[in-house]
Structure formats: structure tokens, C-alpha cells
Amino acid sequence: MSDLYAAYGSNLWHAQMAARCPGATVAGALVLPGWRLAVRKFALVEEDPAAGCPIGLWRVTRGHLESLDRYEGPHTYARRLIPLPDGQRAWIYLELVHRPGPPAAEYVERLRRGYADFGFDAAPLEAALARGG
């Protein structure tokens, strides 16, 4: 059995997901309406009815989700199910603790690699980086 996981930050980068969740496969990509990417110390999504956030969808197992839970941590991000525009649902991690930036240069590079891996226009990422937080 598998689930969908909606990545918006460094887990877009295929090499990182291969290390964290061996065997996870790309299931698609879309712009998630009603959410906006923000980048402080790390990437996060915020509800914004006027925005859309690029997300990469991964097909993951329960074991992969348990691995992601360890990386995202129970005190920094919470895993929640969200509806997708096509009626499916996907797991996403929502930030619990405000961690001010700026992000490390190495982390920004992982974000950019992830956007490139999914073929996303980098404009939303660069706008989020410019806004800071």
C-alpha cells in the first residue's frame, strides 16, 4: 500500500529523497491552490487563498512516512493530510515552530535543485527567498 506525499522544500530534490526514502517514486507535480511557499530557516507553506505553491508528489510507503517523520521531527513539523485539486489526498508537513532565517546557502541550493528536478519555474522559490521571514 502507498500514499502520496506533497513535497515543497528540500524533499523536492530527488537525490535527497532517494537517501531518505529509498524506493519512493515521483507521482506527479502541480501547483497547490490556496498555499504559498515561505522560506525562513527552512521552507514551509502558509495558507493564502490568493496564492499557489508548486509541490512535487511522491508515492511513498508507511515506512517512508516514518522516515520522513524522523527527519521533519515531531516538534518542528506536523504531518497532515490535505486535499489535492483532483480529489486525491496527500500528506504534507506543516511548520509548528517559527524558526527565523535566513536559510543556509547549502539548504538554498537543495531547494533550487529540487525545483530543477521537478521542472518548476523558480520564480515562486526566488520570491519566497527574497521575502525572507
Backbone torsions as a table, in degrees:
resi	resn	phi	psi	omega
1	MET	NA	143.0	-179.3
2	SER	-135.5	162.0	180.0
3	ASP	-126.2	168.3	171.7
4	LEU	-99.6	139.3	175.4
5	TYR	-122.0	128.5	-179.1
6	ALA	-97.7	108.8	179.0
7	ALA	-98.0	141.3	178.2
8	TYR	-132.7	-11.0	-176.7
9	GLY	-118.3	-133.3	-174.7
10	SER	-66.4	-18.7	177.1
11	ASN	-76.0	1.6	168.0
12	LEU	-72.7	-27.9	-176.9
13	TRP	-69.7	118.1	-174.2
14	HIS	-58.5	-40.1	-179.2
15	ALA	-64.1	-38.6	178.9
16	GLN	-67.0	-43.2	179.4
17	MET	-67.0	-34.4	177.6
18	ALA	-63.1	-35.1	178.8
19	ALA	-76.2	-40.2	-177.0
20	ARG	-80.1	-35.5	-173.6
21	CYS	-137.7	70.5	-179.8
22	PRO	-54.8	129.5	179.3
23	GLY	96.4	-12.0	175.0
24	ALA	-64.8	142.8	-177.6
25	THR	-124.8	150.2	177.4
26	VAL	-68.4	130.6	-179.9
27	ALA	-111.4	-3.7	179.3
28	GLY	143.8	-173.6	179.5
29	ALA	-153.1	151.1	178.5
30	LEU	-163.0	170.4	171.9
31	VAL	-101.2	118.4	-177.1
32	LEU	-83.8	111.3	-178.8
33	PRO	-69.3	147.5	176.3
34	GLY	86.9	5.1	-179.6
35	TRP	-132.4	148.8	-179.8
36	ARG	-129.8	137.1	175.5
37	LEU	-74.7	137.3	171.5
38	ALA	-131.9	151.4	176.5
39	VAL	-133.5	116.0	170.9
40	ARG	-109.4	-115.3	172.8
41	LYS	-67.9	-37.0	177.1
42	PHE	-134.8	169.4	178.7
43	ALA	-74.1	149.5	174.3
44	LEU	-153.4	166.8	174.0
45	VAL	-118.5	144.9	178.9
46	GLU	-126.5	142.4	176.9
47	GLU	-66.4	134.2	178.9
48	ASP	-156.9	104.7	-175.2
49	PRO	-58.1	-23.1	-177.2
50	ALA	-93.1	1.1	-173.0
51	ALA	-114.2	175.8	172.5
52	GLY	-146.8	139.6	-177.4
53	CYS	-118.3	126.3	175.0
54	PRO	-63.3	131.0	175.3
55	ILE	-132.6	145.1	172.0
56	GLY	-101.0	134.5	179.2
57	LEU	-99.9	130.2	177.1
58	TRP	-115.3	138.9	171.7
59	ARG	-87.9	117.4	-174.4
60	VAL	-129.6	158.8	175.8
61	THR	-97.9	173.4	174.9
62	ARG	-59.8	-38.8	177.4
63	GLY	-61.6	-39.3	176.5
64	HIS	-63.7	-42.6	179.6
65	LEU	-62.8	-38.7	177.6
66	GLU	-64.2	-38.5	176.4
67	SER	-64.3	-45.9	178.6
68	LEU	-62.1	-38.7	177.6
69	ASP	-57.7	-39.5	179.4
70	ARG	-67.3	-40.8	179.6
71	TYR	-70.1	-40.4	-176.5
72	GLU	-81.8	-22.7	173.3
73	GLY	75.1	139.3	-177.8
74	PRO	-72.6	-12.8	-177.1
75	HIS	-104.1	-6.7	-177.9
76	THR	-114.0	-37.9	177.3
77	TYR	-133.4	147.5	174.7
78	ALA	-114.2	135.2	177.9
79	ARG	-84.5	127.0	-179.6
80	ARG	-134.8	152.2	172.8
81	LEU	-87.6	134.2	176.3
82	ILE	-126.8	151.3	176.0
83	PRO	-78.4	143.8	174.7
84	LEU	-101.4	160.0	-178.3
85	PRO	-57.0	-27.2	-178.0
86	ASP	-88.7	6.2	178.5
87	GLY	95.7	-14.7	175.4
88	GLN	-74.1	173.9	175.5
89	ARG	-127.1	151.8	-180.0
90	ALA	-139.5	151.0	173.3
91	TRP	-78.7	140.6	176.1
92	ILE	-142.0	155.6	178.0
93	TYR	-106.0	125.5	179.7
94	LEU	-110.3	133.6	-176.2
95	GLU	-66.3	136.8	178.4
96	LEU	-102.7	-29.8	-173.2
97	VAL	-122.3	127.6	177.1
98	HIS	-69.9	117.0	178.3
99	ARG	-120.1	101.0	-176.4
100	PRO	-62.7	153.2	179.9
101	GLY	-88.8	-163.1	9.9
102	PRO	-84.7	164.2	176.7
103	PRO	-74.5	155.3	175.1
104	ALA	-67.9	148.4	179.8
105	ALA	-57.6	-38.9	179.2
106	GLU	-63.1	-38.6	178.9
107	TYR	-67.2	-43.0	178.1
108	VAL	-59.5	-39.0	177.8
109	GLU	-62.9	-39.5	177.2
110	ARG	-63.5	-39.5	177.2
111	LEU	-61.8	-46.3	-179.1
112	ARG	-63.8	-39.1	177.8
113	ARG	-64.0	-39.8	178.3
114	GLY	-63.9	-42.6	177.4
115	TYR	-61.6	-41.9	178.5
116	ALA	-65.4	-42.1	-179.6
117	ASP	-59.1	-36.9	-179.1
118	PHE	-90.6	-3.2	179.3
119	GLY	73.5	24.1	-179.9
120	PHE	-77.9	148.1	167.2
121	ASP	-63.7	130.0	-176.9
122	ALA	-77.1	-5.8	-175.3
123	ALA	-56.4	-45.2	178.8
124	PRO	-63.1	-35.8	177.6
125	LEU	-67.0	-48.3	-178.8
126	GLU	-64.2	-35.8	176.2
127	ALA	-64.5	-41.8	178.7
128	ALA	-64.8	-39.7	177.4
129	LEU	-65.3	-39.3	-179.4
130	ALA	-68.7	-35.7	178.8
131	ARG	-66.8	-35.0	-177.2
132	GLY	65.6	-157.9	179.1
133	GLY	172.5	NA	NA
